[in-house]
Amino acid sequence: MNYNIQLNEDERDCLQELMNIAYGSASSAIADIIDAFATLAIPNIKVIDVKKLKEYLNNQLDGSDYFVCSQLINGDFNGENLFIVNKESATNMTKEFDLVHDGELSNEEISDVVLEITNILSSTTISSLISEMNSYATFAPPSITVIKDANELEDNMIENYGQVIIIATELKFAEQNIHGQLLMLATDESILYIKKAINKILDEF
């Protein structure tokens, strides 16, 4: 069933604050691994029709190779996290994991690190968020693909969504020239669940 769902200003502000806390935990976890200071930008939150998702993603891409890593989430919250990073940043990230060698890094070597980063970012972020909502979630192993254009993504990636709530932030390691974008997509039912949980939190203030 598809719903016409929107977040009002109070709901958006509350969710943004919850995500600030969650992303803070995630950036600290990544920074501890590569011993470098990381920041995650204040999340940008919007609800869009899933038909506009690829258009949205293409606005984030510049035509170069991008690694797109997806991790499915199940539980009271159903959806997926997408970590999108261009090849230059992904290569720099891989070097920070001490995998640099004399030859050029292969996409397979880079993918292994992006998968690990996604797993940490995704699980840490969602675990923090659902803890604030007194909820639960389980995580599927992440998968990865390399694209230049969002139209190269499989259509079945979005077939479970009518509308999606996009919670986007940018992961930055300034000194290492690493930039990546983390997107959290939620099913219609999960958006309704999030609204209910947020309003419960707001009522307690």
LINQUIGI-V959055 format. One record per residue. N is the residue number from 1. RES is the residue in three letters. PSI is psi in radians with two decimals (none if undefined). Layout:
n: [N N]
res: [RES RES]
psi: [PSI PSI]
This chain:
n: [1 2 3 4 5 6 7 8 9 10 11 12 13 14 15 16 17 18 19 20 21 22 23 24 25 26 27 28 29 30 31 32 33 34 35 36 37 38 39 40 41 42 43 44 45 46 47 48 49 50 51 52 53 54 55 56 57 58 59 60 61 62 63 64 65 66 67 68 69 70 71 72 73 74 75 76 77 78 79 80 81 82 83 84 85 86 87 88 89 90 91 92 93 94 95 96 97 98 99 100 101 102 103 104 105 106 107 108 109 110 111 112 113 114 115 116 117 118 119 120 121 122 123 124 125 126 127 128 129 130 131 132 133 134 135 136 137 138 139 140 141 142 143 144 145 146 147 148 149 150 151 152 153 154 155 156 157 158 159 160 161 162 163 164 165 166 167 168 169 170 171 172 173 174 175 176 177 178 179 180 181 182 183 184 185 186 187 188 189 190 191 192 193 194 195 196 197 198 199 200 201 202 203 204 205]
res: [MET ASN TYR ASN ILE GLN LEU ASN GLU ASP GLU ARG ASP CYS LEU GLN GLU LEU MET ASN ILE ALA TYR GLY SER ALA SER SER ALA ILE ALA ASP ILE ILE ASP ALA PHE ALA THR LEU ALA ILE PRO ASN ILE LYS VAL ILE ASP VAL LYS LYS LEU LYS GLU TYR LEU ASN ASN GLN LEU ASP GLY SER ASP TYR PHE VAL CYS SER GLN LEU ILE ASN GLY ASP PHE ASN GLY GLU ASN LEU PHE ILE VAL ASN LYS GLU SER ALA THR ASN MET THR LYS GLU PHE ASP LEU VAL HIS ASP GLY GLU LEU SER ASN GLU GLU ILE SER ASP VAL VAL LEU GLU ILE THR ASN ILE LEU SER SER THR THR ILE SER SER LEU ILE SER GLU MET ASN SER TYR ALA THR PHE ALA PRO PRO SER ILE THR VAL ILE LYS ASP ALA ASN GLU LEU GLU ASP ASN MET ILE GLU ASN TYR GLY GLN VAL ILE ILE ILE ALA THR GLU LEU LYS PHE ALA GLU GLN ASN ILE HIS GLY GLN LEU LEU MET LEU ALA THR ASP GLU SER ILE LEU TYR ILE LYS LYS ALA ILE ASN LYS ILE LEU ASP GLU PHE]
psi: [2.33 2.46 2.76 1.68 2.35 2.73 2.31 3.08 -0.74 -0.73 -0.73 -0.76 -0.71 -0.79 -0.68 -0.72 -0.74 -0.71 -0.56 -0.75 -0.80 -0.77 -0.52 -0.74 -0.71 -0.79 -0.61 -0.69 -0.73 -0.74 -0.64 -0.59 -0.79 0.14 0.89 2.61 2.21 2.57 2.56 2.19 2.76 2.21 2.45 2.17 2.25 2.69 2.18 2.79 2.41 -0.44 -0.34 0.04 -0.80 -0.63 -0.76 -0.81 -0.70 -0.50 -0.28 -0.23 2.75 0.27 -0.17 3.09 2.30 2.42 2.16 2.00 2.28 2.40 2.10 2.54 2.35 2.66 -2.64 -0.59 2.12 2.30 -2.59 2.70 2.40 2.24 2.11 2.16 2.38 2.90 -0.64 -0.85 -0.69 -0.64 -0.78 -0.65 -0.74 -0.70 -0.58 -0.33 0.29 0.57 0.13 2.48 -3.07 -0.61 3.08 2.46 2.39 2.79 -0.57 -0.76 -0.74 -0.74 -0.67 -0.73 -0.73 -0.68 -0.76 -0.75 -0.77 -0.77 -0.74 -0.85 -0.83 -0.91 -0.68 -0.76 -0.91 -0.68 -0.72 -0.77 -0.85 -0.43 -0.71 -0.43 0.07 0.83 -2.92 2.83 2.70 2.79 2.36 2.75 2.44 2.68 2.81 2.60 2.75 2.20 2.85 -0.38 2.42 -0.39 -0.22 -0.22 2.55 2.42 -0.47 -0.16 -0.48 0.10 -0.34 0.04 2.54 -1.10 2.72 2.44 2.09 2.09 1.77 2.39 2.80 2.19 2.20 2.26 1.60 -0.81 -0.50 0.02 0.92 2.16 2.26 2.69 2.27 2.16 2.40 2.11 2.41 2.52 2.90 -0.84 -0.62 -0.58 -0.74 -0.70 -0.75 -0.76 -0.77 -0.78 -0.71 -0.77 -0.53 -0.74 -0.78 -0.64 -0.41 -0.21 none]
